[in-house]
Amino acid sequence: MKGSYILLIELLEDSEIQIGKLGRIGFQKGFYAYVGSAMNNLEKRIERHIRKEKRLFWHIDYLLENAEVREVIYAESSKREECRLAKNLERHFNPVRGFGSSDCKCKSHLFFSDNLEDLRSKARMGFNGRILRKNL
């Protein structure tokens, strides 16, 4: 299955985290939405993000060492939709500049909110009703 996904993540305390080559970033306690896509195997990509034991590779891997995935919203698609989804979230939430977007022109693929319900609602809007959900 190919498609795009949004991880809804909770960070329990203010943290400064080294994010690979991006550098040290200060993160506020609260909720984050991370937008990604997997054009080979969506299920395996999501499983990898949820798994705690893994080699640190993507920006999100470094954040997830200190945070928890609370929910995954995803949809099948043969097209990459992560930039469109990121632009939708950027209209509503503060982006973490440069995070997860080193291979595109987006400001970020990670967005902060102190309100999980608001973040969840806006994340779902981007999928235009074509969503599947995984509660964790």
N, C-alpha and C positions, 0 to 999 in steps of 0.2 A: 504494500500500500504506500502511495506517495501522498504527501500533503504538508500542511502547515499546522503549527500548534502554538499555544500560549501557555506557559507555566505560570501559575499563581503561587508566589513564594512568600514566606513569612520570615522576617529577620527579627529575632526577639530582643536585640539590644543594639544601640549605636555601635558601629564597628568601623575600623579602618582596615582594609583588606588589600593585600597585594594581588592585583589582577594581571597575572602574566606580564607581558611586555607593556601593557597599558599603564602599569604603575600602581601606586597606592591610592586607593579611593576611599573617601569617607562615605559610609552608608548610614542613613537614619533607620532607627527601629521602625518597623512597619511592614508594608506589603509591596511587592514588586511583581510586575508582569514582564516576562521575558518572551519575546517572539522569535520563533525559529521555523525552519522547514527541513524536510527530509525527503529527498527525491529518489532515494533507493529503498529505505525501509523505515517508515514512520514509527511502527511499533517498537522496533529495536532502539531507535533514537530516544524515544520517550522513556523506555525502560532504562537506558543508560543514564539519563538525567536523574532518574529517581534513585538509582543505585548509589550507595555511599562509597563503595570501593571501586575506584577507577583511576586511570592515569589522567592527570590534569592536562587538558588540551585546549578547550574553548574557554573564553572569558567566563561563561556561566559556570563552568566546573569549579572555579576558584570561589565564586560566591556561594555555591551550594555546599561547600565544605563548612560553611558557617550558618547556613539557613536551611529551611525545610520547604519542599514542594508540598503545597496544600491541595492543589487541584490542577488538572490538565484539561484544557479545552482544545479540541483538534478537529480537523476536517480533511477528508480526502480531496485531493486535487492534483491534476497533472501539471499545473502551473505553480511556480514559486509565488506565493502570496505574502511572504513575510514583510516585505517593504510596505505594501499597502496596509497591512495590519498595524505595522509600527507607526505609520503616518496617522492612522485613525487614533491610536492611543496618545500620540504626541499632542493632539488637539486638546486633550483632557488632563494629561498628567505630566509631571516633570521628568524629562529624560535624564539618564545617567550618560553624559556625553561620551561618545566613542565606544560604548559598551556593546559588543556583539555585532558591530556594523563595520568592521574593518574591510569587508569585501563588497561594500555598496556605498551609496551616497547618503544614507539615512544618518540623522544625528545620533541615533541610538536604537537598540532593540530591547532596552530595559527601561522600565518606567515605574516611578514611585507613587504610592498613595498611602495615606494613613487609614483608608477606609476600604476594607476587603470587598464589601458588597458593591461599592461604586466601581472598583477596579474590575470585578467579575462582570458586572452589567455592561460596561463599555467594551470589555474584551469580547464578549459574546456578540455584541452589535457588529463587530468587524467580520464575523463569519456569515452574516446574512441568513441566519436560521439553519445553516448546514453544519451543525456542530454535534460532536460526540463529547461526552464528558467522562472524566475518570476522577472520582473522589478518592483521596488517599487518607 
